Amino acid sequence: MACALPFIGRQKSTMDKVIQKKKWTTKRILIIIGIAMGVLSITYMLLGNKDRTLSIDRDRVSIATVEKGLFNDNIPISGQIEPIKSIIVTAAEGGNVEELFVEDGTFVKRGTPLLRLSNANLMLDFMNRETQIVEQINNLRSTRLTIEQNKRTLKDQLIDIDYQLIEAERQYAIDSTLYADSVIPKNQFDATRNNIDYLRKKKAFTEVNIDREEAIQMTQLNRIDRSIELMERNLEAIRKNLENLTIKAPIDGQLTGFNHYLGETKQKGELLGQVDVSDGFLVRCGIDEYYLNRVREGQIGTFQFGGETHELIINKVLPQVSNGQFQVEMHFSEDVPEGIRRGQTLQIRLSLSSEVEALIVKRGGFYQSTGGNWVFVLSGENTAVRREVKLGRQNTDYVEVLEGLAPGDQIITNAYTQYGEAQRLELN
């Protein structure tokens, strides 16, 4: 007999309790504590560093005093000694070095032989061309001689005609008398008269012919003379090419850059050296393009040489910028110092303005560390405190102070990179 089984399930008991989920777990508490500690650390770093103090060795710092003084706006530049004038020596013709006459550094006079080259091809070409030109000149001279001979022949003919005409006129005078006296027949008298007419016409024709021939011959002779002159110049130019194998000094001066060896091959136009005029030097300087608008002719530069201070004056500014620099030429304001040589390098202080009274302090590595925006100022014998300042121009020795410092203030001038974010320095 089937029977229905009752549903078996969990019945709520009066003993069951609802479990509440915990809000403050251990994990959450640890996270909150970590965040709080991070915030405290950041706060300490941001606020605590304002009073951060760093102890340093007093012997390792440089201290300078701010003072009133004359400020000269100058910059350090370097310049190289160059001659005022130089003439380049090149090979007019190529060849092999056959003979050396002088050495590098020798003082030479204009026209002094320096070296001699040999060139077999040039020599052979000269001989061939010389032969051709001489042959052409001889032909032209032969033609000229023929023209002169023709001219003399015509004049000789005219002389003969004149003589014959004189004789005919004399005979005509005799025959006229004889014919009047009926000594000679009429036909003989007519022959004498006709001969005179013939000779007179022949003379006139010969004179016209001579005038025409002289005009033609004059033109021909002029052309021949010009052609001969041109060929002689060509021949002289060819000979000069051979002479160019002997290189000579173009001016008086000192020969430099002249280092060659016997047997070396030199190409046409190749640089062989230069001759420097020995009556003066200039100094060529490269200056950073930053100062291009502040550099001008007439500014003074000074340099030390031989234990003395010497002056240079800017004579020319070359504004073309190359590799971040432009060039200036400076001349010595007085005589060139004894011992100056071409190629020497001078360390020069170039003054960009006249001296003015200003608040100044000695320059140092601190400027590069702070950009001139702040410095460490001594507030006591053993303490230095960071202070905001405003600095202006600087030269090789001093920096101009515009704001933030007063005369008598002392600052640390060495580089600040090792001090980190310190606001105060204790000098031990």
PyMOL commands that set and color helices and strands:
alter all, ss='L'
color gray80, all
select helices_A, chain A and resi 26-51+58-60+120-180+186-243+289-294+366-370+417-419
alter helices_A, ss='H'
color red, helices_A
select strands_A, chain A and resi 53-56+63-65+67-71+74-83+86-90+95-100+107-108+113-118+246-248+253-256+265-266+271-276+281-288+300-305+308-322+325-332+345-351+356-362+374-378+383-388+390-394+398-403+410-412+424-427
alter strands_A, ss='S'
color yellow, strands_A
deselect
rebuild
show_as cartoon
